Amino acid sequence: MACYEMCGSFAVFKPCERTRQQLDEAISLKLIPPNCGWERVNDTKGNDTNLWKRTPLLTATDIAAFAKQAAGLRGVKQLRWAAEHMTGQTASPFEVQTSILISLPRDEGGLGIDITNNARIPLSEAARSLYNKTCCYADILIESATDSMGVILECQGRLAHDSEAASLSDAERATALTSMGYDVIQITYDQIKDKKSFDHITELIHKKAGLPYTPKTKQERTAEDTLRQELFVDWVELFTVKPAG
């Protein structure tokens, strides 16, 4: 989760009141520009959130190279494992959680499905007439064993998709991709957090992608429960160092 954030186009940060005031003052005095590489995401009512947009800090290759140099240090094996299991660049904690649930091996709590994050999809001329863009970026792309061009999972986060304009844009985008032969599945955070809902999504993904579906064993279910306990936490506290008990 930490590696995904460092390599993603987002950060989760909750400034304390004093820090917020100092940031606002620095911006008002033009000591730093309003958009200094970090842009705070607002909710549909215009209120500040703890989600920020920024350029990626690292790549998985950078992390793997560091892990190689730091061989023998505590935690390096886990760091190397994390870098090897990343599937691409993500834009939110929701995309990270979904990617991990789908891509990790079954014995580690995932579905064991190969995915690609932030996949660039050039639009055909017909698709451009439906969605006025030259290309789209799929949150999660799964290769299909059927005649489909692929299965696209779109993570419908509330912050980015709750407004009427955003919903209309999402619909136009999905229609354009569907016209090119992609199967688009729009999912919400509540759907992946609820195990029963996610089980139905799992079956749908396998069906659309033409992948054989085998229910998880008891051991695999236990691994998934453990993974979920680690995934669905308060992301703000992910990097918080707690005092020793």
C-alpha positions in Angstrom: 0.0 0.0 0.0 2.9 2.4 0.8 4.7 1.5 -2.4 1.5 2.1 -4.4 1.1 5.6 -2.9 4.7 6.5 -3.5 4.5 5.4 -7.1 0.9 6.7 -7.7 -0.5 10.1 -8.7 -2.0 10.7 -5.3 -1.2 11.2 -1.6 -3.4 11.1 1.5 -2.4 13.8 4.0 -4.3 15.4 6.8 -2.6 18.6 7.9 -3.1 19.8 11.4 -4.8 23.1 11.9 -1.5 25.0 12.4 0.0 23.5 9.3 -3.1 24.3 7.3 -3.0 27.9 8.4 0.7 28.2 7.6 0.1 26.8 4.1 -2.8 29.2 3.5 -0.7 32.1 4.7 2.3 31.1 2.5 0.0 30.8 -0.5 -1.7 34.2 0.2 1.7 35.9 0.5 2.8 34.2 -2.7 5.7 32.5 -1.0 4.6 29.3 -2.7 2.3 29.0 -5.8 -1.3 27.8 -5.2 -0.5 24.7 -7.3 3.0 23.8 -6.3 2.8 20.2 -7.5 0.2 19.2 -5.0 -3.5 19.8 -5.6 -6.0 19.2 -2.9 -9.2 17.3 -4.0 -12.4 18.8 -2.9 -15.7 17.0 -2.3 -18.9 17.8 -4.3 -19.7 20.6 -1.8 -16.3 22.2 -2.3 -14.9 21.2 1.1 -11.3 20.1 1.4 -10.5 16.4 1.7 -7.4 14.5 2.7 -6.8 13.3 -0.9 -4.2 15.2 -2.9 -3.1 14.8 -6.5 0.6 15.0 -7.4 3.1 13.5 -9.7 4.5 10.1 -8.7 7.5 10.2 -6.4 9.1 6.9 -7.6 8.6 3.9 -9.9 8.5 0.3 -9.0 11.9 0.0 -10.7 13.3 2.6 -8.3 12.1 0.7 -5.3 13.4 -2.6 -6.6 16.8 -0.9 -7.3 16.9 0.5 -3.7 15.9 -2.9 -2.3 18.8 -4.5 -4.1 21.3 -1.9 -2.8 19.9 -2.3 0.8 20.1 -6.1 0.8 20.3 -7.4 4.3 18.6 -4.6 6.0 15.4 -5.2 8.1 12.3 -5.1 6.0 14.0 -5.3 2.6 12.5 -8.7 1.7 9.0 -7.3 2.3 9.9 -4.2 0.2 11.2 -6.3 -2.7 8.0 -8.4 -2.5 5.8 -5.3 -2.6 7.6 -3.9 -5.6 7.4 -7.2 -7.5 3.6 -7.4 -6.9 2.7 -3.8 -8.0 0.6 -3.7 -11.1 1.0 -0.1 -12.3 0.2 3.5 -11.4 -2.9 4.2 -9.4 -4.7 7.5 -8.6 -6.5 6.7 -5.3 -6.5 4.4 -2.3 -9.7 2.8 -3.7 -7.8 1.8 -6.9 -5.0 0.4 -4.8 -7.3 -1.7 -2.6 -9.2 -3.0 -5.7 -5.9 -3.8 -7.5 -4.5 -5.7 -4.6 -7.7 -7.7 -4.0 -7.8 -8.8 -7.7 -4.1 -9.2 -8.5 -2.5 -10.9 -5.5 -2.2 -14.7 -5.7 -5.1 -16.6 -4.3 -3.1 -18.1 -1.4 -2.3 -14.5 -0.3 -5.9 -13.3 -0.4 -6.3 -12.1 -3.9 -7.9 -13.5 -7.1 -4.7 -14.2 -8.9 -5.8 -12.2 -12.0 -3.3 -10.3 -14.1 -4.2 -6.6 -14.4 -2.7 -3.4 -15.7 -3.4 0.0 -14.0 -3.8 3.3 -15.8 -3.8 1.6 -19.2 -3.8 4.0 -22.2 -6.6 3.2 -24.7 -6.6 5.2 -28.0 -10.2 5.9 -29.1 -11.4 5.1 -32.5 -13.1 7.8 -34.7 -16.5 6.5 -33.8 -15.7 6.4 -30.1 -14.3 10.0 -30.2 -17.7 11.1 -31.5 -19.3 9.6 -28.4 -16.6 10.9 -26.0 -14.7 14.0 -27.1 -11.2 12.7 -26.3 -8.5 11.0 -28.3 -7.8 8.4 -25.6 -8.9 7.0 -22.3 -7.0 5.7 -19.3 -8.5 2.6 -17.7 -8.3 2.3 -14.0 -7.8 -1.4 -14.2 -7.6 -3.4 -17.5 -7.9 -7.2 -17.6 -7.1 -9.1 -20.8 -10.0 -11.2 -22.1 -10.0 -14.7 -23.3 -13.2 -14.0 -25.2 -13.9 -11.9 -28.3 -14.0 -8.8 -26.0 -11.2 -6.3 -26.3 -10.7 -6.6 -22.6 -12.5 -6.0 -19.3 -12.2 -2.5 -17.8 -12.9 -1.9 -14.1 -13.7 1.7 -13.3 -13.4 2.7 -9.7 -16.2 5.1 -9.0 -14.9 7.1 -6.1 -17.4 9.5 -4.5 -15.1 12.5 -4.5 -14.5 12.4 -8.3 -17.8 11.0 -9.6 -20.7 12.3 -7.4 -21.5 15.4 -9.4 -24.0 15.4 -12.3 -21.3 16.6 -14.7 -18.9 13.8 -13.7 -21.6 11.2 -13.9 -22.5 12.3 -17.4 -18.8 12.2 -18.5 -18.4 8.7 -17.0 -21.4 7.5 -19.0 -20.1 9.0 -22.2 -16.7 7.4 -21.6 -18.2 4.0 -20.8 -20.3 4.1 -24.0 -17.3 5.0 -26.1 -15.2 2.2 -24.7 -18.2 -0.3 -25.1 -18.5 0.7 -28.7 -14.9 -0.4 -29.3 -15.6 -3.8 -27.8 -14.5 -3.4 -24.2 -16.6 -4.7 -21.3 -16.8 -1.9 -18.7 -17.7 -2.7 -15.1 -18.2 0.3 -12.8 -17.6 -0.5 -9.2 -17.9 1.4 -5.9 -15.9 1.3 -2.7 -18.9 -0.1 -0.8 -19.1 -3.0 -3.3 -15.5 -4.1 -2.8 -15.5 -3.6 0.9 -18.6 -5.8 1.4 -17.5 -9.4 0.9 -20.7 -10.7 -0.5 -20.9 -7.9 -3.1 -17.3 -8.5 -4.0 -17.9 -12.2 -4.5 -20.6 -11.3 -7.1 -18.2 -8.8 -8.8 -15.6 -11.6 -8.8 -18.0 -13.9 -10.7 -18.9 -11.2 -13.1 -15.2 -10.4 -13.9 -14.5 -14.1 -14.6 -17.5 -14.3 -16.8 -16.8 -11.2 -18.8 -13.1 -12.1 -19.2 -13.8 -15.7 -20.1 -11.7 -16.9 -17.1 -12.5 -20.2 -15.3 -14.1 -19.5 -12.0 -13.3 -21.7 -9.0 -14.7 -20.8 -5.5 -12.0 -20.2 -3.0 -10.9 -22.9 -0.6 -11.3 -22.4 3.2 -7.6 -21.6 3.4 -7.8 -19.0 0.6 -10.9 -17.5 2.3 -8.9 -17.2 5.5 -6.0 -15.5 3.6 -8.6 -13.1 2.1 -10.0 -12.2 5.5 -6.5 -11.4 6.7 -5.8 -9.3 3.6 -9.0 -7.3 4.0 -8.2 -6.5 7.6 -4.9 -4.9 6.4 -6.5 -3.2 3.3 -9.6 -1.5 4.7 -8.0 0.8 7.3 -7.9 4.6 7.8 -5.4 5.5 5.0 -4.5 8.8 6.8 -2.9 6.7 9.6 -1.1 4.3 7.2 2.3 6.1 7.7 1.6 7.2 11.2 4.3 6.1 13.7 2.5 5.2 16.9 4.3 5.5 20.2 5.4 2.3 21.8 2.9 0.8 24.2 
